[in-house]
Amino acid sequence: MLDASSGLPNEILFIIFAGCCTDTLAIVTCVSHRFKYVAESILYSTILLNDTLSESSPQPWRTLRWCDSMLRRGYLVENTRKLQIRWHADTRLPVSSSLSPACAAISQTLRLLTFLESLELFLGPANQMAHLEPMHAIEHVIRGTRLPYLRHCSLGADYSKGVQPYTNVLPAFLASAPSLRHLKLPDNLCGLDLPPYALPHLASFRGSADTAAAVLPGRPVQVLALVGQDSDVNRVNLPRMTLTALPLRYLDLSAMSVRPALLKNVSIHFPTVQRLRVKLALRHTLHYAFSGIRLLAGLSSVLSALQLLEELDLSPTDVDGIGRADAKEELVLVNEWGRASPLLRRVLFPSVAEWIRPAGGSWHLIQN
């Protein structure tokens, strides 16, 4: 049994306690001052906070308690590596209380987390409320913060027409994070004025088409996920998305209903894609076919432009009310698609049926 007065260095204690669950670590904090330091450092290395806001509970109390704890325990700030804060409003009741003080509390704490590597902020209804200064609620939090070791970043809030857009605070924050590799900006629907030197190592991006057109050029992005409507992707922003420093390899269109015209344009502009995930707008084109599976036969012309495609994932497609194919129909399709795109090895249908083709082999259905 480990003695609380053990002469083991703290580095060894960190290794020993790192595998303990949170309940065990909470008990360890009561053993001694030294054990408390080690256990709390592990507990506070990853912070996951979820608050539901309502009229009866108008403030994000979990978030506020964490901010208070961090400010009172200054020795913990250098150990925090991951921070996730998510606020959600109870849709049954309006939230009338201002969230500006809570945003200010996060901002004060965030500036201390110099060694943070992963940051996810979703502030729910905060951007739909009035603030003293005209800037996005997220920008009230990140303004003046510099996180040189940040690698993963996701920023957003509930969106509705007419809410406060992002200002120049967001690009200034991103430009101060030179290590950033993965970025998500789901509620920024317009461009982003980034300096050319910003985000030199960015590998993946998720956001709107206009934002992607501003972020991708000149950067080594190989993973792209678009949000919004398929009509947001147009002849202006789509060509700019192709100007990445490295060829795009993975394209995720599962957050929008994609019509055949867009899919055709995408295949022309991104011939280097190896993995494609897409939510097809089958309902918009049912008058062209007797069933959803008949419509899927038309994908061959699209896939013929994707000669490097290895995986096609159609599982996000809504199949409610649409005729489903049996295994024989799916086999006909994968054989046809395999001829159009010879490197294709894996297909997931809207029915979630999975087909695999080993190198030099034949297609077969994976039994789930």
Sequence and secondary structure as in RCSB ss.txt:
>XXXX:A:sequence
MLDASSGLPNEILFIIFAGCCTDTLAIVTCVSHRFKYVAESILYSTILLNDTLSESSPQPWRTLRWCDSMLRRGY
LVENTRKLQIRWHADTRLPVSSSLSPACAAISQTLRLLTFLESLELFLGPANQMAHLEPMHAIEHVIRGTRLPYL
RHCSLGADYSKGVQPYTNVLPAFLASAPSLRHLKLPDNLCGLDLPPYALPHLASFRGSADTAAAVLPGRPVQVLA
LVGQDSDVNRVNLPRMTLTALPLRYLDLSAMSVRPALLKNVSIHFPTVQRLRVKLALRHTLHYAFSGIRLLAGLS
SVLSALQLLEELDLSPTDVDGIGRADAKEELVLVNEWGRASPLLRRVLFPSVAEWIRPAGGSWHLIQN
>XXXX:A:secstr
   TT    HHHHHHHHTTS HHHHHHHTTT HHHHHHHHHHHTTEEEEEEEE SSS S HHHHHHHHHHHH GG
GGGG  EEEEEEEE TTS   S  HHHHHHHHHHHTT TT  EEEEE GGGGGS  SSSS HHHHHHTT   TT 
 EEEEE    TT     THHHHHHHT TT  EEEETT  S     TTS TT  EEEE HHHHHHHSTTS   EEE
EES GGG  TTHHHHHT  SS   EEEEEEEEE HHHHHHHHHH TT SEEEEEE GGGGGGG SSHHHHHGGGH
HHHTT TT  EEE TTS  TTS    HHHHHHHHHHHHHHSTT  EEE TT  EEE  TTS  EEE  
